């Protein structure tokens, strides 16, 4: 049994106890920052900005090492059904789960991965749902905003806009020390500045190597982050522009756009989740008709359907309060989608396609 011993100010026991406490928690727990004596002095001194102090507190907290929950096998089967076009990365996660279980791993990690595919196929949504199903921590960083290396590792003090990096912020929010961190749209990053050193390539290379990831410096916090147990999952619409040294440190999976019955099942799954999680309604099964597959395009994705799910389903849920099932077709979805082309009406009156020139 593990017990977290804290002093009255919420900080772990001081000075000579630091190394001993780290040793106690070594198997199942750990910290993102470990230079306890220095961090404690800074926290107790309270001479720094309040947001910096709070980040240091959160990074110094003893946190658990995630292991998949006991429902992992059943959950992964459900993920397979919901995301049929992600079969290759799912197989890799299955392997990691088996290794973790058979060999009695003390934490759950995976090789860094890159999911490449056209926009709107649900790459980000897939990873968020996978981590939730397995019961492991998930954080996301938008790399389309990464114009300089300090976006990840902080802007050093002395600048008027000095701020901690996204890595420190993600680890402070994480409930574990071995989260899965999504680097979303990594191909949109600025890899190198004009002097060849200011982009994100060097920080990411350090992050991706477990040997060096244990000493990632945040320039604003002026402390090292131990990111050696983090798994990075990246998404991209294309690998064009991503440096070869970065690509060589990831397992790359090409994710196809789902088609036909796959899209129908995805829409059905998204709507069934939404009716319970977003609307709080139980005992109702949502079915998607085959023509729903024709709704998906570069604008409409599982995320956009989830965001509009209440508007899509509300008319039927209100009109037929006694029904335990509803059937959603393309006509129910189209009015609630952004920038949707006008539907093409076929002989039987069902809207299943779109004008190419609209």
C-alpha positions as CSV (number, residue, x, y, z in Angstrom):
1,X,0.0,0.0,0.0
2,X,1.3,3.4,-1.0
3,X,0.7,6.5,1.2
4,X,1.5,10.0,0.1
5,X,3.0,11.9,3.1
6,X,2.5,15.7,2.9
7,X,3.4,18.6,5.1
8,X,0.8,21.3,6.0
9,X,1.6,23.3,2.8
10,X,0.9,20.3,0.6
11,X,4.5,19.7,-0.3
12,X,6.2,16.3,0.3
13,X,8.6,16.0,3.3
14,X,11.6,18.3,3.1
15,X,15.3,18.1,2.6
16,X,16.8,14.8,3.7
17,X,13.6,13.0,3.2
18,X,13.4,13.8,-0.6
19,X,15.5,11.0,-1.9
20,X,13.9,8.5,0.5
21,X,10.4,9.5,-0.6
22,X,11.4,9.1,-4.3
23,X,12.7,5.7,-3.5
24,X,9.4,4.7,-1.8
25,X,7.4,5.7,-4.9
26,X,9.8,4.3,-7.5
27,X,7.7,1.3,-8.7
28,X,4.3,2.8,-9.0
29,X,4.8,6.5,-8.6
30,X,7.2,9.3,-9.6
31,X,7.6,13.0,-10.3
32,X,8.1,15.1,-13.4
33,X,10.7,17.3,-11.6
34,X,13.0,15.7,-9.0
35,X,15.3,18.5,-7.8
36,X,13.1,18.7,-4.7
37,X,15.3,20.9,-2.4
38,X,15.5,23.7,-5.1
39,X,11.8,23.4,-6.0
40,X,10.7,23.5,-2.4
41,X,12.7,26.7,-1.7
42,X,11.2,28.4,-4.7
43,X,7.6,27.4,-3.8
44,X,8.0,28.4,-0.2
45,X,9.7,31.6,-1.1
46,X,6.7,32.7,-3.2
47,X,8.8,35.4,-4.9
48,X,7.8,34.3,-8.4
49,X,4.6,34.7,-10.5
50,X,1.7,32.7,-9.1
51,X,1.2,30.7,-12.4
52,X,4.9,29.6,-12.2
53,X,4.5,28.6,-8.6
54,X,1.4,26.6,-9.4
55,X,3.0,24.8,-12.3
56,X,6.0,23.9,-10.1
57,X,3.7,22.5,-7.5
58,X,1.8,20.4,-10.0
59,X,5.1,19.2,-11.6
60,X,6.6,18.3,-8.2
61,X,3.5,16.3,-7.1
62,X,4.0,12.5,-6.7
63,X,1.8,11.0,-9.5
64,X,1.1,7.3,-10.4
65,X,2.4,5.4,-13.4
66,X,-0.5,4.5,-15.6
67,X,-1.4,0.9,-16.3
68,X,-4.4,-0.1,-18.5
69,X,-7.6,-0.7,-16.6
70,X,-9.1,-4.2,-16.1
71,X,-11.5,-3.7,-19.0
72,X,-8.8,-3.0,-21.5
73,X,-9.4,-6.1,-23.7
74,X,-13.2,-5.5,-24.0
75,X,-12.5,-1.8,-24.5
76,X,-10.1,-2.4,-27.3
77,X,-12.6,-4.6,-29.1
78,X,-15.1,-1.8,-29.0
79,X,-12.4,0.6,-30.4
80,X,-11.9,-1.8,-33.3
81,X,-15.6,-1.7,-34.2
82,X,-15.8,2.1,-33.9
83,X,-12.6,2.9,-35.8
84,X,-12.2,0.2,-38.5
85,X,-9.8,2.2,-40.6
86,X,-7.3,2.5,-37.7
87,X,-6.7,-1.3,-37.6
88,X,-2.9,-1.1,-38.0
89,X,-2.2,1.2,-35.0
90,X,-4.8,-0.8,-33.0
91,X,-2.8,-4.0,-33.7
92,X,0.3,-2.3,-32.4
93,X,-1.5,-1.3,-29.2
94,X,-2.8,-4.8,-28.8
95,X,0.9,-6.0,-28.9
96,X,1.9,-3.4,-26.2
97,X,-1.0,-4.5,-24.0
98,X,0.0,-8.1,-24.2
99,X,3.6,-7.4,-23.5
100,X,2.6,-5.2,-20.5
101,X,0.3,-8.0,-19.1
102,X,2.5,-11.0,-19.8
103,X,5.8,-9.4,-18.6
104,X,4.2,-7.6,-15.6
105,X,5.3,-4.1,-16.7
106,X,5.2,-1.4,-14.1
107,X,3.9,1.2,-16.6
108,X,2.2,1.3,-19.9
109,X,4.2,3.0,-22.7
110,X,4.4,2.5,-26.5
111,X,6.8,3.4,-29.3
112,X,6.3,7.0,-30.6
113,X,3.8,6.9,-33.6
114,X,2.8,9.1,-36.5
115,X,-0.8,8.7,-37.8
116,X,-0.9,10.1,-41.4
117,X,-4.1,10.6,-43.3
118,X,-6.4,13.2,-44.9
119,X,-8.1,15.8,-42.7
120,X,-11.4,14.9,-41.1
121,X,-10.9,11.1,-40.7
122,X,-10.8,11.4,-36.9
123,X,-7.1,10.9,-36.0
124,X,-7.2,13.1,-32.9
125,X,-10.6,11.7,-31.9
126,X,-9.3,8.2,-32.2
127,X,-6.4,8.7,-29.9
128,X,-8.5,10.5,-27.3
129,X,-11.1,7.7,-27.3
130,X,-8.4,5.0,-27.2
131,X,-6.7,6.5,-24.1
132,X,-10.1,6.9,-22.4
133,X,-11.0,3.3,-23.1
134,X,-7.7,2.0,-21.7
135,X,-7.8,4.3,-18.7
136,X,-4.5,6.1,-19.4
137,X,-3.7,9.8,-19.3
138,X,-4.0,11.8,-22.5
139,X,-2.8,15.3,-23.3
140,X,-2.9,17.2,-26.6
141,X,-0.6,19.9,-28.0
142,X,-1.5,21.7,-31.2
143,X,1.7,21.9,-33.3
144,X,0.2,24.2,-35.9
145,X,1.1,27.0,-33.4
146,X,4.7,25.9,-32.9
147,X,6.6,28.7,-34.6
148,X,9.6,28.5,-32.3
149,X,11.2,25.9,-30.0
150,X,10.2,27.9,-26.9
151,X,6.6,26.9,-27.7
152,X,7.5,23.5,-26.3
153,X,10.3,24.3,-23.8
154,X,9.4,27.8,-22.6
155,X,10.6,31.3,-23.2
156,X,13.4,32.3,-20.8
157,X,13.0,35.1,-18.3
158,X,13.9,38.6,-19.2
159,X,11.4,38.7,-22.1
160,X,8.2,40.5,-21.5
161,X,6.2,37.5,-22.8
162,X,8.1,34.9,-20.8
163,X,6.0,31.8,-20.5
164,X,6.4,28.1,-19.6
165,X,6.4,25.7,-22.5
166,X,3.5,23.4,-23.6
167,X,5.3,20.3,-22.4
168,X,5.4,21.6,-18.8
169,X,1.8,22.7,-19.0
170,X,0.7,19.3,-20.4
171,X,2.7,17.4,-17.7
172,X,1.3,19.6,-14.9
173,X,-2.3,18.8,-16.1
174,X,-1.6,15.1,-16.5
175,X,-2.8,12.7,-13.8
176,X,0.2,10.4,-14.3
177,X,3.9,10.7,-15.1
178,X,3.6,8.5,-18.2
179,X,0.8,10.1,-20.3
180,X,0.2,9.8,-24.0
181,X,0.8,13.2,-25.5
182,X,-0.7,14.0,-28.8
183,X,1.4,16.3,-31.1
184,X,-1.4,17.4,-33.4
185,X,-0.7,18.4,-37.0
186,X,3.0,18.1,-36.5
187,X,3.7,18.7,-40.2
188,X,2.7,22.4,-39.6
189,X,5.5,23.0,-37.1
190,X,8.3,25.5,-37.8
191,X,11.3,23.1,-37.8
192,X,14.1,25.6,-37.9
193,X,14.5,29.3,-37.6
194,X,16.7,31.5,-39.7
195,X,19.7,30.6,-37.6
196,X,18.9,26.9,-37.8
197,X,18.4,26.6,-34.0
198,X,15.1,28.3,-33.0
199,X,12.5,25.8,-34.4
200,X,11.1,22.7,-32.8
201,X,13.3,20.1,-34.4
202,X,15.9,20.0,-31.7
203,X,13.5,19.9,-28.7
204,X,11.5,17.1,-30.4
205,X,14.6,15.1,-31.1
206,X,15.4,15.3,-27.4
207,X,11.8,14.4,-26.4
208,X,11.8,11.4,-28.7
209,X,15.0,9.8,-27.3
210,X,14.2,8.3,-23.9
211,X,17.8,8.7,-22.8
212,X,17.8,12.4,-23.2
213,X,14.1,13.0,-22.5
214,X,14.8,12.7,-18.8
215,X,16.4,16.2,-18.8
216,X,14.3,18.4,-21.0
217,X,14.9,22.0,-19.8
218,X,12.0,24.5,-19.5
219,X,13.7,27.8,-19.9
220,X,11.0,29.8,-18.1
221,X,10.6,27.5,-15.1
222,X,14.4,27.1,-15.0
223,X,14.1,23.4,-14.2
224,X,14.5,20.0,-16.0
225,X,11.5,17.9,-16.8
226,X,11.7,14.1,-16.8
227,X,9.7,13.1,-19.9
228,X,11.4,9.7,-20.3
229,X,8.2,7.8,-19.6
230,X,6.0,9.8,-22.0
231,X,4.6,8.3,-25.3
232,X,4.2,10.7,-28.2
233,X,1.5,10.1,-30.8
234,X,1.7,12.5,-33.7
235,X,-0.9,13.3,-36.4
236,X,-0.3,14.7,-39.8
237,X,-2.2,15.2,-43.1
238,X,1.1,14.5,-44.9
239,X,4.7,13.7,-44.1
240,X,5.9,16.4,-46.5
241,X,8.2,18.8,-44.7
242,X,8.8,16.7,-41.6
243,X,12.6,16.2,-41.2
244,X,13.9,12.7,-41.7
245,X,15.5,12.5,-38.2
246,X,12.0,13.1,-36.8
247,X,10.4,10.6,-39.0
248,X,13.0,8.0,-38.2
249,X,12.1,8.1,-34.6
250,X,8.4,7.2,-35.1
251,X,6.5,4.2,-36.3
252,X,4.4,5.6,-39.2
253,X,0.9,4.4,-39.9
254,X,-1.0,5.5,-43.0
255,X,-4.7,5.9,-42.1
256,X,-7.1,5.5,-45.0
257,X,-10.4,7.4,-45.3
258,X,-13.2,5.2,-44.2
259,X,-15.8,4.3,-46.8
260,X,-19.3,3.0,-47.1
261,X,-20.4,0.8,-44.2
262,X,-17.3,1.9,-42.2
263,X,-18.6,5.5,-42.2
264,X,-22.1,4.4,-41.3
265,X,-20.8,2.5,-38.3
266,X,-18.6,5.4,-37.2
267,X,-21.5,7.9,-37.4
268,X,-23.7,5.4,-35.5
269,X,-21.1,5.0,-32.8
270,X,-20.6,8.8,-32.4
271,X,-24.3,9.4,-32.1
272,X,-24.8,6.7,-29.5
273,X,-22.0,8.1,-27.4
274,X,-23.5,11.6,-27.7
275,X,-27.0,10.6,-26.6
276,X,-25.6,9.2,-23.3
277,X,-22.6,11.5,-22.6
278,X,-23.8,14.8,-24.0
279,X,-27.6,14.5,-23.5
280,X,-27.7,12.3,-20.5
281,X,-30.3,10.0,-22.0
282,X,-30.1,6.2,-21.4
283,X,-32.2,3.4,-22.9
284,X,-32.2,4.8,-26.4
285,X,-30.4,3.1,-29.3
286,X,-29.4,5.3,-32.3
287,X,-29.2,3.7,-35.8
288,X,-27.6,5.4,-38.8
289,X,-29.0,4.6,-42.2
290,X,-26.6,3.7,-45.1
291,X,-26.9,7.1,-46.8
292,X,-25.2,8.8,-43.8
293,X,-21.9,7.5,-45.3
294,X,-22.4,10.1,-48.1
295,X,-22.3,13.0,-45.6
296,X,-18.7,12.7,-44.8
297,X,-16.2,14.9,-46.8
298,X,-13.3,17.2,-46.1
299,X,-15.5,19.4,-44.0
300,X,-17.6,16.9,-42.1
301,X,-15.8,14.5,-39.7
302,X,-16.7,12.4,-36.7
303,X,-15.9,15.5,-34.6
304,X,-18.3,17.8,-36.4
305,X,-21.1,15.2,-36.2
306,X,-20.4,14.8,-32.4
307,X,-20.5,18.6,-31.9
308,X,-23.9,18.8,-33.7
309,X,-25.3,15.6,-32.3
310,X,-27.8,17.3,-30.0
311,X,-29.3,19.3,-32.9
312,X,-29.3,16.2,-35.1
313,X,-31.2,13.9,-32.7
314,X,-33.3,16.4,-30.8
315,X,-36.3,16.4,-33.3
316,X,-36.8,12.7,-33.0
317,X,-36.1,12.4,-29.3
318,X,-38.7,15.1,-28.6
319,X,-41.3,14.0,-31.1
320,X,-41.2,10.3,-30.0
321,X,-40.5,10.3,-26.3
322,X,-41.6,6.7,-25.8
323,X,-39.3,5.1,-28.4
324,X,-36.3,3.2,-27.4
325,X,-34.6,3.6,-30.8
326,X,-34.3,6.3,-33.4
327,X,-33.0,6.2,-37.0
328,X,-30.8,9.1,-38.3
329,X,-30.4,9.6,-42.0
330,X,-28.4,12.1,-44.1
331,X,-31.2,14.6,-44.2
332,X,-31.1,14.8,-40.4
333,X,-27.4,15.6,-40.4
334,X,-26.9,17.9,-43.4
335,X,-28.6,21.0,-42.1
336,X,-26.4,21.1,-39.1
337,X,-23.0,20.7,-40.9
338,X,-20.7,23.6,-41.7
339,X,-20.5,24.7,-45.3
340,X,-22.3,21.6,-46.6
341,X,-23.0,21.4,-50.3
342,X,-26.7,21.1,-51.3
343,X,-27.9,17.4,-51.4
344,X,-28.5,15.7,-54.7
345,X,-32.0,14.2,-54.7
346,X,-32.3,10.8,-56.2
347,X,-35.3,9.0,-57.6
348,X,-36.6,7.6,-54.3
349,X,-36.3,11.0,-52.7
350,X,-33.3,10.2,-50.5
351,X,-30.4,12.7,-50.3
352,X,-27.3,10.6,-50.7
353,X,-24.8,12.6,-52.7
354,X,-23.6,16.1,-53.4
355,X,-23.2,18.3,-56.4
356,X,-19.6,18.3,-57.5
357,X,-19.8,21.9,-58.7
358,X,-21.6,23.5,-55.8
